[in-house]
């Protein structure tokens, strides 16, 4: 489920046109990561805070400065920043060593 979520996030990040309503699919990796965090024996509060921050960035409405010109336009998308945070968390979860169950 985390691998599928990472692919969904990559489609959002790599697409030349991702409107705000396209980021609805980011809920799937968000829930997968939250479930993965909840299954850990000792959930880390820092990861939970970053997960919450990513959700807040994706869920907020666009503001009036949406149509900036040039390089600052890249840094104006909170949804993109949230998706990149989620993607980083997904890749971290995929690369983390898994616990062995007896």
N, C-alpha and C positions, 0 to 999 in steps of 0.2 A: 504494500500500500504506500510506503514511503517512496519507493522507486517511481510508481505511477504519479505520485504528487510532484516529484521532482521534474518529471517530463511535462506535466501540466504547467508548472511554473516556468520552465524553459520556453514553452510555446508563448507564454505571455511576455516574457522578457525579450525574446528574439523577434517577435512579430513587429513589423514596421508600423502597424496600426493596432494599438490595444486601447480601446475605449474603456471608460470606468466600469461599465456594466460587464465587460469581459472578465474583470477581476473577481467575479462571483465564483468562478471555478477555483480560486485560491482558497476557498473554504475547505475543499477536500484535503489538500495537504496540511492545512492548519489543524483540522480535526485528527488527521493521522498522526501528526507530530504531538498533539496534546495527548492522544491515547498512548503513544509511545512513552511520553514523559510520565504519564500516570502509572504505567506498568513497571517503572523502575523501582527498585527497593528503597532508594533514597532519592526522591525527585530533587533536582537542583533548582533553587528559587531563581537563580540568574537566567536559566533557560526559559523558565516560565515567564519571566518579565520580558525577555526579548520576544517571545512568542506573542505576548499581549501587545507589545509595541508594534510588531509587524501587523497584527490585526487592526490596531487603531490607524496605522498609516494607510492600509488598504481601504478601510471602511469610511474614511472621511471624504467629504464632498470636495470637488475641485474648487479652487478659489479664483479670484479675478485675475491674478497674474498668470493664468494658464497659458496665455498666448505670448509669452516672452520670445524674443528672437535670439538666435545665436546659441552659444554654449550654455548659458544659464538655463535654457529651456530643459536640458537634461536633468538638472538638479531640482526642477520644479515639480516633478511627479512624485508625490508621496506614495502613491500606489506602486510605482516601480521600486521605490526604496523598500517598501514592505514586502514585495515579492522577492527582492534580492535577499532580504533578511531571512525569509522563509526558505529560500533556496539554499542559503548557507547553512541553516539549521538542518535541512534535509540531508545535505551532503555530509554534514558532521554526524548525523544519526546513522547514515549508511556506512560511514567509515569507522564508527566506534566499534570496539570489540564487543561481541555479544557474549552474554553470560551463558555458561553451560548449565543445563538443567540435568539434575541427577535422576 
